[in-house]
Amino acid sequence: MSLMSLATVAWRALQQNAMRSLLTMLGVIIGVAAVITSMAIGTGARAAVSAQLQRLGSNLIIVVPGNATSNGVSLGLGARQSLKLNDATAIGREVPAVAGVAPQANTNAQVVSGNQNWSTSIVGTTPAWLRVQNWAVAQGRFFTGQEVTNAAKVCVLGQTVEQNLFPNGDAAGSTVVIKNVPFQVVGILESKGQSGFGRDQDDQVIVPVTSMQLRLTGQNWLGSISISAQSPDAVDAVISSTQALLRLRHHVLARAPNDFQVRNIANVLEAANATSQIQTLLLDAVAAVSLIVGGIGIMNIMLVSVTERTREIGIRMAVGAKERHIMLQFLVEAVALALAGGIIGIVLGVGASLLTSRVAGWDVIVSTPSIVLAFGFSALIGIVFGFYPARSASLLNPIEALRHE
């Protein structure tokens, strides 16, 4: 028999027991759908992390305050009030191979414009923030160094804030109120969208750090200091020099731990990427188990089919069918069962990926290799788990098969 004839016979056999075939394919369907969905989410997460690294630059360094304790309770990193504006100035002046230093203080506040209001993050910094964060102004301008010195009441809006406070797009030159203090909007940042960690980077208002400390919070410490090294190769030297300088400025004893922590953002993003890869592998492991379960289901139903069709097999052998013909017939049926489940699983997997992206807001990338891989695995499952039933069918004794009722 030709392969086309065998495929036709296999299709008819599946149609005769459509519900049983569908239930048998269920494990393969779930496994293939899970493979595609997990790979789409994992690839999307890695792409988001990579894009975030490119936007920030691989030479970005973040200094954050160290851990603090209160009544024996650790408050975690950032709890100390150890970083000051003068520390950032000293780093920019004394640490070699530094391209830019941007001090940063943060708070949350309700921003009001007319009858519109929006709760957002307020960031206090200096003009160097644009360079260090690899950002640009879309409209207007950024505040100047002189405005930082004078603690001027000026601000720059992220696009999410602008869209919610100024639906008509007339933000530049307008006035917004932050904690009862009026600020003039001098510019609008370019949109950056979500970060690799899912935060809306456009949902923030940037003000001079001195205005933040004097007019909004009354606090003289910083939440972090962002440092841009001149090149990725200079990052380690900048980190070492920064640590030595801050220990000296903060009068940290030789054997005492730092009251701050220096982070290489590239390492942080690589760790996030590694975490997403581990999660993807775990999901793939679950998908593999589903595929194996589906394969066992196919083998089981094919063994049942061999038993039900023993007389048919005997008749085929009696009219001249050889062992290889019988084996190939049942093997094609098993592969057809697995491939049909694979196709349904691919459709469901792509649909689940797109639905996840829409509902959860995650970045997903459905790649052609993942579809090919899932389809190939479903075919392999059919061959591996269909071989034993097919072999059992081909080894039946024709005389005993013809006597079977």
N, C-alpha and C positions, 0 to 999 in steps of 0.2 A: 504493500500500500504506500502511496505517496504521502508526503508530510501534510499536504493540503487535505487529503482524505482523512488522515488521522485527526487533524484539527477539527474537521467537520464532525466526525464521530464523537470527539471529546466535547464539542459544544452541545451536541444533542444530548449527551449523557448528563451534562450539567443542567440543561433546560428541563429534563425530566424530573429532577429533584431540586428545583430552584431554591426553595426555602432552606433545604438542608445545605445546599452549596453556599448560600449566603451566610448562614451561621458558621460554616466551616471557614469561610474567608475572613470572619470577623477579627481573629487574632492578627492576620496579616494586614488587614485594613488599619487597625489601631496602631500596629507597629510602624507601618510605612508613614502614616499620618504623623506619628510622634517623632520619627526621624526627621521629616521635612520641617516640622514646626520647631523642634529644638535647634536644628542647624540654622534655620532662618533667624531665630531669636539670638543665638550665639554669634552668628556672623554680623548681625545688626549691632549687637553690643560692642563687639571688637571694632567695628567700623566707627562707631560713635566715640569710643575711647581714642582711636587713632586720630580722628578729626579734632578731638579736644586737644590732643598733644600737639598737633600741627598749629592749632589756633594759638595755644599758649606758648609754644616753642619748647624745644627740648632743653633749653638753658635757663629755665625759670626755677628759682629757689624761693621757698617760703619760710620765714622765721615766725614762730608762734610762741606765746608765753608758755612757761612750764606748768607743771602740776602744782596745785596748792591743796592743803589740808585744813579742815576746820573741825575742831573737837575730835580729832582722830579720823575724820571721814575724808577720803580723797575726793576732790572736786573735779579731777581730770585735767587734761591739757587745756591751756587757755585760761585757766582760772587765776593764775598769777597776774599781778599788775606790774610786770617787770620791764615791758618794752615801752620806751618813751620816744618822742619825736626826735630828740637829740641822738638817739641810737641810730635811727635811719640816716640822719645827716652824717654821722661819723662813718657809717658803712660806705656811703657814697664818696666820702672824702678820702678815707684811709685804706680801703680794701682794693687791691689792684684787680684789673680785668673785669671791673663792674661796668656794665653798659647803662644801667639805670636802677634807681632805688625808689620804691613807692611805699610810704607808710600808709597804713589802712586802719581806720576805726569804723565799727559797724554798730548800727542800731536799727530797730524797726519802728515805723511811725505811720500815722495816717496823713496822707498828703491831700490837701484840699485846693480845688480851683473852682471858684464860683459855686455852683450847686453840685459839682462832681467831687467825689473823694475816692481814694484808693489806698489800701494798706500795702506797704512795700518795704523794701530794705533800703536804708540810707547808708551810703558809703562815704566816709571822709578820707580824702587823699590829697595828692599833689599832682601837678601837670605831668610828672614822670609816669603816672599810672597808665596813660595811654600807650606809651612805648613798652612798658614792662608787660602789660596785659595784651599787647599786640591788637589794640583796638583803634577805631577811627571815629571821627565825628561826621555824621551824615548831613546835619544842618547846623548853621550857626558856628559856634566855636567852643573850645574848652576854656575853663578859667585859667588865669595866668598866675605866675609865681607871686606877683605883687598883690593879687587878690587873696592869695593864701596868707601872705604876711599881714594884710589888713583885716583878715577874717571877714572877707566880704560876703554879703548875703546873695550869692549867686549859685546856680546849680545847673547840672546837665542831666537830662532825662533819658532813661532807657526807653525803647520804643513801646514796650508793653504799657509802661506808665503813661506815655504820651497818648496812646490810643484810647486809654480809659479816662484820662482827664481832659483830653482835647480831641474829641471825635472828629472835629472839623479840620484838624491838622494845623492850628494856628498857635502852637505852643511857644515857639521862639519869641522872646520879648515879653511874654506874659509873666504873671506872678502866681506862685503857688505858696501855700502856707504849710509849714512843717513844724509841728509842736508850737503852734501860735506865733511862729516867726516867719515873716514874709521873705521869700527868696525869688529873685528874678531868674527866669529860665534863659540861659545864654546859648544853649545848644542841645542837639538831640544826637545820641549815639547811633552808630550803625547797628543793625540787628545781628545778633549772634545765635539766637535760638536757644535750644536746650543744651546744657553741658552733657558730658559723658555720664554724669551721675543723675541726670533727669531734672536738674534745676533750670528754671527759666532765667537765663542770664540777662535778658532785657527788662526784667522786673526789678529795677533799682534806680535810685536817684543818687547822683554823684555830687558832693559838695566839698569845698575846701576843708582840709582836716582841722584847721584852726577854728573854722566856723562850727564844725561838729563839736569840738571840745568846749568852746566858749559859749555857744548859743543853744546847743541842742542837748548835750549830755552832761556837761560840767565835769567830765572825766579827762584826766591828762595822760592816760595810758593808751596804748594801741592794741588792736586785736591781732595784727600781724604786720609783717614787713615783707613786701615782695621785692625780690632782687633778680635782675636779668644779667647773666654773665655775658661776656662779649662773644663767647662761642661755647658749644657743648663741651669741648675739650677743657675749658677753663672752669667748669662747674665744680669739680672736686677741690681745686685750689681756692675758689671763692668761698666754698662751704667751710674749709679749714680755717681760712683767714677770718671769716665772720665769727666763727665760734671763739677763736682766740681773742678777737677784739671785744666781743660782748662779755666774755668772762672777765676780761680786764676792767671794762667799764662798770660791770655789776659787782666787782670786788668778790668774785667767787673764789673760794679757797682751792688750793691745788687738788685735793682729793674729794672735794665736794661736787655733787652733780650739777649740771647746768640748770639755771632757772628759766630756760628757754629750750626750744627744739628747732633744729634746722632741717627742712624737708626738701628733697629734690623732687619736684613735681613729676618728672619723667618716671621716677621709681614708683611714685604713688599710682600713676596711671597704668604702669606696667603691672602693678599688683592687682589693680581693678580688672585689667585684661585677663590676668591669670585666673582670678576668681570666676570670671564669666566663662572661661574655658573649662574649668572644673565643673561648673554647673551644667554646661552643655554636655560634658562627658557623662555626668550622672543621668541626664535626661536620655542620652543615647543608650546608656546601659538599660534603662527601663524599656526603651523602644526595642532593644535587642531581645530582651526577655519576651516581650509581646510577640515578636517575630518567631521566636523559637516555639512559643506556645501555639501560635498559628500553624507552624510547620507540623507540630505533633498532631494538631487537629486534622490537618490534611492527610497525614499518614494514617490516622485512625479511620477516617471516612473512606480512604481508598482501600484499606483492608476490608472494610464492610462491603464496599462495592465489589471487590474481588469475590467475596463469599456469595453475594447476591447474584453475580453474573457468571458463576462457575460453569453452568450449562452452556451459556453463550460462548465462553472461552473454549469449551470442548468442541462445539460446533465449528468454530473458526479453525481450530487445529485440524479437525476432521476434513475440512475442505482445502487444506494446504497451507494454513498460516503457520509460520515457523515461530520458534521461541522469541527471536528478536522482534518479530512483528507484534506479538502479544505484549512484550515488555515495553516496546516503544509506544504502543497504544495507551497503556495505563500511565506511562511516564508523561506523555503529552497531556493527558487529562489532569494529572497533578500539577504540571507547570501552568496549564491554562487556568486552573483554579487559583493558583498563587498569583499569576499575572493579573487576573481579573480583580483580585483583592488589592494588588499593588496599584492598579489604575484608580480604583475607588479611593484608596488611601492617599494617593497623590492629590486628587481633587480636594479631599477633605483637609489634607495637610496645608495646601496652599490657602484654602479658605480660612482655616484656623489661624494661620500666620497673619493674614490680612485683617481678620477680626481682632486679633490680639493687638495689632498695631493701632487700629482705630479706637478700641475700647480702652486699652491700658496706656496708650500713648507711647509705646516702646518702639524703638527703631528695629525693623525686621528686614532682612534681605533674603528673598527666596531665589537661590541660585540654581542654574541649570545643573551643575555637578551634583547638588543634593538630590534633585529629582532623578537624575540618571543613576546615582548610587542607590537610592531607595528602590527604583524599578529593578535594578540588577540584583539586589538582595532578595527581592520577592521571587525573581526567577530562580535564584540559587536555592532558596527555601523549597520551591517546588521540585527541583531536581534531587536535592539531598533527601528530603522526606518522602518523595514519591518513588525513590528507587527501590526500597525494600518491598512495598506492595506490588510494584510492577514486576520485580524479580520473582516474587511469590506466585504471581499469576502466570508467568512464563514457564514455571517449573511444574505446573499442574499436569497430572497424568491425563491424557485425552480420554481414555476409556472411563476412568473414575469421574472425570468432569461431565461426560455425557450421561452417566448414571445419576448425577446429582439432581435432587428435586428442590 
